[in-house]
Each structure stands twice: as C-alpha cells, then as structure tokens.
Amino acid sequence: MSERVVPSPHLDALRRPLRDLRISVTDRCNLRCTYCMPQETFGRDFIFLRHDDLLRFEEVIRVARQCVALGVRKIRLSGGEPLLRRGIERLVEMLAKLTAVDGRPVEVAMTTNGTLLAKKAQTLKDAGLTRLNVSLDALDGEVFRRATGSAAPVAAVLEGIAAAQAAGLAPLKVNAVVKRGINEDQILPLAAHFRHTDVIMRFIEYMDVGESNGWRLDDVVTARDILASIHAQYPLRALDPQYPGEVAQRWAYVDGGGEIGVIASVSHAFCHDCSRLRLSTDGKLYTCLFANAGHDLRTPLRNGEDDDALRARIARIWQGREDRYSQLRHAMTEGCAGKIEMSYIGG
C-alpha cells in the first residue's frame, strides 16, 4: 500500500505551520474574572455584540473547513463562556465531522469556566468533543468569588468537572490563572486536590491580554515560583513535550500522583513555534492573542465569496503573519495600545 501523501504545510513569514484554530463563539460570560472581564469594565451597562453580528454556525463551519484544508488539526471553542451559546452541541457535532489533511479526524476541544458543565458534559461528549479545559482559579469559596467577580459557587465547577470525567472527556485539564494578591495561596490546594485524579492541573502566568485588566508585571507569579512552591511539597520531575508547539511545560509528581503543567506566557515566551489562528465571535481572524486588529471574514462570507477564494484569503493572512509579541514584550513600551479583549478573541 502506498504511503499517504500529506500536502506541505502553509507557513507564515517566520516559517511556522498552521495547525490550530481557536474559535470564540460568544463574547458573553456569566463570570467577571479580574484578568479577563473585570466588573469595572464589563458591568450591567456594557454593550455586547448583537445576535446578528455573531457568526452563524454554518459560517463558522465554512471558515473552519478552509482552515483545515490549510493544515489545521485541532479546533478549540472558547468565548466568553462557550456554553452560553445556544445549540453549541450542534456546532461541536458539525466540527467533529471535519477531516484533517492527513486523513485523521480533526480534534475538537473546548475551554469553559465549568459553571454550566454538569448538565452539558455528556451531550458534548456525544456530539464529538474530544478534549476539555476547565478554568478554576481557586478552591476556597471567598477567593473564588474575588477572582471571578461572581457569586457562582466553586461546587458548581467541581460538579461539572466530575460530570466531564464520568462522560469520558479525558484527559481533562483544569486551568488556573495565578495573579499575585488574588489567588497565589491557592496553588498548593489546587495541586493537592487534583493529585491522583487523572486531571491535569495547569497553572498560567497572568498575561497582559486586552486593555481592561490593569496588568502589571508585579502581579505576575512566575512559572518558576509556582513550580518551586509545588516541588517543595510534592517533588516533581520534568516531562518531554507531547508535540511541537505545546504551550505548557509538563511535570510529573515523582510519587506517581499524576501530571501538572505550567504556562509561562510572560517569563518564557513560546512565539517561535506558535501555530494558532483565532476567529472572533463576529468573524474577524486574528493571528495573535495580543493583536490589535483582525481581518474581516464575515463580510466576504455574507457577500457570497466561494470556498476557493475564502481559502486563498485565509492563506494570505497566515503567510503574511509575523507576530511574536511575547518575545518582544520586554523591548516594547508599556501598554501596547488597542489590544483586543480576551473575551472577544478567545483565550
């Protein structure tokens, strides 16, 4: 039998292949986390996108299909909170039918805050969701309320995590963004809680995404400090990356208690092998999480642009990509103006 011929990857200006597409399906969220949608900015009077401004599922699929033809192997749904988007299971089912250029099914993943997950986990799994990340910044109820700006109980997230495990959504990853003065005292409790559970706990450095979260370098608890505090209690050993471009540094407990990860997005930039495109809720394509402008796809989609032209448009955007914000962060002036909010572009 002859070997399957896989088309050459489309490379950007820095010779990085396109492998991942992140899709924000809504700009709304039921939490007000301090690092993403702080209450001071996203209050009751904040004007979110109108329903007609959101990409329809059929439009999302058209973009996703062309990105897959250009090399995308993994699609991650995010928001805002993706479980607030009505009929999200239908979109998952549509995406799960896509086939990558190497002939394998496209991996469909999701990042959620978990508060609505308990009732959705099984239907998401049945629809074809293959991986799930749940955000959980604290186990202590008061710290959780302070971090999320919400009265939502921690128990709702833990119930959602349990439901996802019962549905077979594994390996399940739980993400905590660590911000000094907010939840650094939750590092060890979170690590301890998810040891020996088959859940991969991941700690993320507080990032300067968007313009509303008041980011300061002094508020960053570095991956090095996070690892040191865990290692002192539960000795760790380093693990190799599972694939090129993996953003998390992987560590295993020496005693066999499982695996953790740290995402050192500030102290250790990983731009050199970033393979991600991001599709915003209203149909703009962004080539970097820290971008200040996107490329409009909704207009050509609604003006009847055919698939070949749409694919060529996306290919041009990727091939012209030069983004490496994190690598340049320390050489830039403070407060790079106009960065897109994480709730709009997806984390």
C-alpha positions as CSV (number, residue, x, y, z in Angstrom):
1,M,0.0,0.0,0.0
2,S,1.4,3.4,-0.9
3,E,2.1,5.9,1.8
4,R,-0.5,8.7,2.2
5,V,0.7,11.9,0.7
6,V,0.2,14.8,3.1
7,P,0.3,18.3,1.5
8,S,3.1,20.6,2.6
9,P,2.0,22.9,5.4
10,H,1.3,26.5,4.8
11,L,4.0,28.5,6.6
12,D,3.9,32.1,7.9
13,A,6.6,34.7,7.4
14,L,8.6,33.1,10.3
15,R,8.2,29.6,8.9
16,R,5.6,28.4,11.4
17,P,2.9,26.0,10.1
18,L,-0.8,26.5,10.7
19,R,-2.1,23.7,13.0
20,D,-4.6,25.2,15.4
21,L,-7.8,27.3,15.1
22,R,-9.4,28.8,18.2
23,I,-13.0,30.0,17.8
24,S,-14.7,32.4,20.1
25,V,-18.5,31.6,19.9
26,T,-19.7,34.3,22.2
27,D,-18.4,37.5,23.8
28,R,-20.7,37.0,26.8
29,C,-19.8,35.3,30.1
30,N,-21.5,34.7,33.4
31,L,-18.3,35.4,35.4
32,R,-16.3,38.6,35.7
33,C,-12.8,37.3,36.3
34,T,-10.3,40.1,37.1
35,Y,-7.8,39.1,34.4
36,C,-10.4,38.8,31.6
37,M,-13.7,40.6,32.1
38,P,-13.4,42.8,35.2
39,Q,-16.6,44.1,36.6
40,E,-15.4,47.7,36.4
41,T,-15.4,47.5,32.5
42,F,-17.9,44.7,31.8
43,G,-20.7,46.0,34.1
44,R,-24.5,46.0,33.6
45,D,-24.3,48.8,31.0
46,F,-21.7,47.1,28.9
47,I,-22.9,46.6,25.3
48,F,-22.2,43.1,23.9
49,L,-22.5,42.1,20.3
50,R,-26.0,41.8,18.8
51,H,-27.0,38.3,17.8
52,D,-27.0,39.2,14.1
53,D,-23.3,40.3,14.5
54,L,-22.3,36.8,15.6
55,L,-21.1,34.3,13.0
56,R,-23.8,31.7,12.3
57,F,-22.7,28.1,12.9
58,E,-22.8,27.5,9.1
59,E,-20.4,30.4,8.7
60,V,-18.1,29.1,11.4
61,I,-18.0,25.7,9.6
62,R,-17.1,27.3,6.3
63,V,-14.1,29.1,7.9
64,A,-13.1,26.0,9.8
65,R,-13.3,23.8,6.8
66,Q,-10.9,26.1,4.8
67,C,-8.5,26.3,7.8
68,V,-8.5,22.5,8.0
69,A,-7.6,22.4,4.3
70,L,-4.6,24.7,5.1
71,G,-3.3,22.4,7.8
72,V,-5.4,22.9,11.0
73,R,-5.6,19.7,13.0
74,K,-7.2,21.0,16.3
75,I,-10.1,23.4,16.8
76,R,-10.8,24.8,20.3
77,L,-14.1,26.5,21.1
78,S,-13.9,29.3,23.7
79,G,-15.5,32.7,24.5
80,G,-16.6,34.4,26.6
81,E,-18.3,31.3,28.0
82,P,-19.0,28.9,25.1
83,L,-21.7,27.0,27.0
84,L,-23.8,30.2,26.9
85,R,-24.1,29.9,23.1
86,R,-27.4,28.2,22.3
87,G,-27.0,25.0,20.4
88,I,-23.3,24.7,21.0
89,E,-23.6,20.9,20.8
90,R,-24.7,21.2,17.2
91,L,-21.6,23.2,16.3
92,V,-19.4,20.6,18.0
93,E,-21.1,17.9,16.0
94,M,-20.5,19.7,12.8
95,L,-16.9,20.4,13.5
96,A,-16.3,16.8,14.6
97,K,-17.1,15.6,11.1
98,L,-14.1,17.5,9.6
99,T,-11.1,15.5,8.4
100,A,-7.5,16.9,8.6
101,V,-5.2,16.8,5.6
102,D,-3.5,13.7,7.0
103,G,-6.8,11.8,6.9
104,R,-7.4,11.8,10.7
105,P,-10.5,13.4,12.3
106,V,-10.0,17.0,13.5
107,E,-9.7,17.2,17.3
108,V,-12.5,19.4,18.7
109,A,-11.7,20.9,22.1
110,M,-13.3,23.4,24.4
111,T,-12.4,25.8,27.2
112,T,-15.2,26.6,29.7
113,N,-15.5,28.1,33.2
114,G,-17.3,24.9,34.2
115,T,-20.3,26.5,35.9
116,L,-22.8,25.1,33.3
117,L,-20.9,22.0,32.6
118,A,-22.7,19.5,34.8
119,K,-25.8,19.4,32.5
120,K,-23.8,19.6,29.3
121,A,-20.8,17.2,29.7
122,Q,-22.5,14.1,28.3
123,T,-24.2,15.8,25.4
124,L,-20.8,17.5,24.4
125,K,-19.1,14.1,24.5
126,D,-21.9,12.5,22.4
127,A,-21.6,15.3,19.9
128,G,-17.9,14.6,19.3
129,L,-16.0,16.8,21.8
130,T,-12.6,15.2,22.4
131,R,-10.9,17.4,24.9
132,L,-12.0,19.8,27.6
133,N,-10.2,22.5,29.6
134,V,-12.0,23.9,32.7
135,S,-11.0,27.2,34.3
136,L,-10.8,27.1,38.1
137,D,-8.7,29.7,39.9
138,A,-9.4,28.8,43.5
139,L,-10.9,26.1,45.7
140,D,-11.6,28.5,48.6
141,G,-15.1,30.0,48.1
142,E,-14.2,33.5,49.1
143,V,-11.0,33.6,46.9
144,F,-13.1,32.1,44.0
145,R,-15.7,34.9,44.4
146,R,-13.0,37.5,44.5
147,A,-11.2,36.1,41.5
148,T,-14.3,35.6,39.4
149,G,-16.3,38.7,40.5
150,S,-19.3,36.4,40.8
151,A,-21.5,34.6,43.4
152,A,-21.2,31.4,41.5
153,P,-20.2,28.5,43.9
154,V,-17.0,26.5,43.5
155,A,-19.1,23.4,43.9
156,A,-20.8,24.1,40.6
157,V,-17.4,23.9,38.8
158,L,-16.3,20.8,40.7
159,E,-19.6,19.2,39.8
160,G,-19.0,20.0,36.2
161,I,-15.5,18.5,36.3
162,A,-16.9,15.3,37.8
163,A,-19.6,15.1,35.1
164,A,-16.9,15.6,32.4
165,Q,-14.9,12.7,33.9
166,A,-17.9,10.5,34.1
167,A,-18.7,11.3,30.4
168,G,-15.2,10.1,29.4
169,L,-13.8,13.5,28.5
170,A,-10.2,12.7,29.2
171,P,-7.5,13.7,29.7
172,L,-9.3,16.6,31.4
173,K,-7.3,19.7,32.1
174,V,-8.0,22.3,34.8
175,N,-6.5,25.8,34.3
176,A,-5.8,28.4,37.0
177,V,-4.5,31.9,36.1
178,V,-2.4,32.9,39.1
179,K,-2.4,36.6,40.0
180,R,-0.4,38.0,42.9
181,G,-2.7,39.3,45.7
182,I,-5.6,37.4,44.4
183,N,-5.1,33.6,44.4
184,E,-1.4,32.7,44.8
185,D,-2.3,31.0,48.1
186,Q,-4.5,28.5,46.1
187,I,-1.6,26.9,44.2
188,L,-0.9,24.2,46.7
189,P,-4.6,23.5,47.5
190,L,-5.4,23.1,43.8
191,A,-2.4,20.9,43.2
192,A,-3.3,18.7,46.2
193,H,-6.9,18.4,45.2
194,F,-6.3,17.1,41.7
195,R,-3.4,14.7,42.6
196,H,-4.3,11.1,41.9
197,T,-7.5,12.1,40.0
198,D,-6.4,11.8,36.3
199,V,-7.0,15.5,36.0
200,I,-4.0,17.6,34.7
201,M,-3.8,20.7,36.8
202,R,-2.2,23.6,34.9
203,F,-1.1,27.0,36.3
204,I,-0.9,30.0,33.9
205,E,1.0,33.2,34.4
206,Y,-1.2,36.3,34.5
207,M,-1.0,37.8,31.0
208,D,-1.3,41.3,29.6
209,V,-4.2,40.5,27.2
210,G,-6.5,43.3,26.3
211,E,-6.8,46.8,27.8
212,S,-9.1,46.4,30.7
213,N,-7.4,44.1,33.2
214,G,-4.9,46.6,34.6
215,W,-2.0,44.3,34.0
216,R,1.3,45.0,35.8
217,L,4.4,42.9,35.8
218,D,4.5,43.0,39.6
219,D,1.2,41.0,39.6
220,V,2.8,38.0,37.8
221,V,3.6,34.9,39.8
222,T,6.2,33.3,37.6
223,A,6.1,29.6,36.5
224,R,9.5,29.2,38.3
225,D,7.9,30.3,41.6
226,I,4.8,28.2,41.0
227,L,6.9,25.1,40.4
228,A,9.2,25.8,43.4
229,S,6.2,26.0,45.8
230,I,4.7,22.8,44.5
231,H,8.1,20.9,44.3
232,A,8.8,21.8,47.9
233,Q,5.6,19.9,49.0
234,Y,5.3,17.3,46.2
235,P,8.6,16.7,44.3
236,L,8.4,17.0,40.6
237,R,10.3,15.7,37.5
238,A,10.2,17.3,34.0
239,L,8.4,15.6,31.2
240,D,9.0,16.0,27.4
241,P,6.6,17.9,25.3
242,Q,4.0,15.8,23.6
243,Y,4.1,17.7,20.3
244,P,5.8,20.7,18.7
245,G,4.3,24.0,19.8
246,E,2.9,22.7,23.1
247,V,2.5,25.8,25.3
248,A,2.5,24.0,28.7
249,Q,5.7,22.8,30.3
250,R,4.8,19.3,31.6
251,W,5.8,18.0,35.0
252,A,5.0,14.7,36.8
253,Y,4.9,14.0,40.5
254,V,7.8,11.8,41.5
255,D,5.5,9.6,43.6
256,G,3.2,8.8,40.7
257,G,0.5,11.3,41.7
258,G,-0.1,12.5,38.2
259,E,0.9,15.4,36.0
260,I,0.8,19.2,36.2
261,G,1.6,21.9,33.7
262,V,2.7,25.5,33.8
263,I,2.2,28.0,31.0
264,A,4.9,30.6,31.3
265,S,3.4,33.0,28.8
266,V,5.2,36.0,30.3
267,S,8.5,34.7,31.7
268,H,9.2,32.3,28.9
269,A,7.7,33.2,25.5
270,F,6.7,30.4,23.1
271,C,6.1,32.5,20.0
272,H,8.8,30.7,18.0
273,D,6.6,27.7,17.3
274,C,3.1,29.2,17.7
275,S,0.7,27.6,15.2
276,R,-2.6,29.3,16.1
277,L,-5.2,31.4,14.3
278,R,-8.1,32.9,16.2
279,L,-11.6,33.5,14.9
280,S,-13.5,36.1,16.9
281,T,-17.2,36.0,17.7
282,D,-18.1,38.4,14.9
283,G,-15.9,36.8,12.3
284,K,-12.6,38.5,12.4
285,L,-9.4,36.4,12.0
286,Y,-6.5,37.2,14.4
287,T,-3.0,36.0,14.1
288,C,-2.0,36.6,17.7
289,L,-3.7,36.6,21.1
290,F,-2.1,40.1,21.7
291,A,-3.3,41.5,18.3
292,N,-4.7,45.0,18.0
293,A,-6.6,44.4,14.7
294,G,-8.2,41.5,12.9
295,H,-9.1,40.5,9.3
296,D,-12.8,40.7,8.5
297,L,-14.2,37.4,7.2
298,R,-17.9,38.0,7.9
299,T,-18.3,40.5,5.1
300,P,-16.9,38.2,2.3
301,L,-18.8,35.3,3.8
302,R,-22.1,37.2,3.7
303,N,-21.3,38.6,0.3
304,G,-21.1,35.2,-1.2
305,E,-17.4,34.6,-1.5
306,D,-16.8,31.0,-2.7
307,D,-14.7,28.4,-0.8
308,D,-11.7,28.7,-3.1
309,A,-11.5,32.5,-2.6
310,L,-12.1,32.2,1.1
311,R,-9.3,29.6,1.5
312,A,-6.9,31.8,-0.5
313,R,-7.8,34.8,1.7
314,I,-7.0,32.9,4.8
315,A,-3.8,31.5,3.3
316,R,-2.6,35.1,2.5
317,I,-3.4,36.2,6.1
318,W,-1.3,33.3,7.5
319,Q,1.5,33.6,5.1
320,G,1.9,37.3,6.0
321,R,1.9,36.6,9.7
322,E,5.0,37.9,11.6
323,D,3.6,38.1,15.2
324,R,5.9,37.4,18.1
325,Y,4.5,39.8,20.8
326,S,5.7,37.8,23.8
327,Q,9.2,37.6,22.6
328,L,9.2,41.4,22.1
329,R,7.3,42.3,25.2
330,H,10.3,43.4,27.3
331,A,11.6,45.6,24.4
332,M,8.3,47.3,24.0
333,T,6.9,50.4,25.8
334,E,4.4,49.7,28.5
335,G,0.8,49.5,27.5
336,C,0.8,48.5,23.8
337,A,-2.4,50.4,22.9
338,G,-5.5,48.8,21.4
339,K,-5.1,45.1,22.2
340,I,-8.2,43.0,21.7
341,E,-10.0,41.8,24.9
342,M,-9.7,38.1,25.6
343,S,-13.4,37.7,26.0
344,Y,-13.8,38.8,22.4
345,I,-11.0,36.8,20.8
346,G,-10.9,33.8,23.0
347,G,-8.1,32.7,25.4
